[in-house]
Amino acid sequence: MKVIAATTNRGKLREIERILAPLGYKVVAPPERLEVEEKGESFLENACKKAQAYYEKFGIPAIADDSGLVVESLEGYPGIYSSRFYAVEYGGRESPEPSPDKANIRKLLRLLEGREDRKAKFVACIVFHSGDYGLFSCGECRGRIAESPRGEGGFGYDPVFIPEGYDRTMAQLSPEEKDSISHRGKALRKLARLLERLSP
């Protein structure tokens, strides 16, 4: 089955492809990026909005995720604002240079400077929308925030997130290691099991 991924983020696309391709799903990138207002109050609500918008625009089943980093000592921030944390008033704004990802990490580390409690978790909610029905699943990966970025792999907050049971950041793990423990990997595998149940 062909499904369109409601993202132009190459890291997310590769992650979705790696997990769904062996199950017989051909994941395609959208020919254009849709501007979907992510004004939901949860990851799940935002993922639903994106999946519906991409299905209605392109007419094939769509898979969308909304995910982010939740830090306990920062009142749950960045949370649903993870991708644009640098521009959020909470904690003061940062310049988006040299990239939004680096600006987000810079702000996160600034706000955690001197704090002993660095517990955090990645959360992902995935929604599959076919027109006839919709499915969703969520996954978490718990860990802590490193003192400084390490590693060249991954994307987003991966260089500063150390998963439980590891002494390396997500950005230092192989794609296979990351998929086995990541929030998105867990959510995608749950979704895949739901999709298998619906297969004839």
Summary of the structure (lengths in Angstrom):
residues: 200
radius of gyration: 16.7
end to end distance: 12.6
largest distance: 55.6
contacts: 654
relative contact order: 0.16
helix: 42%
strand: 22%
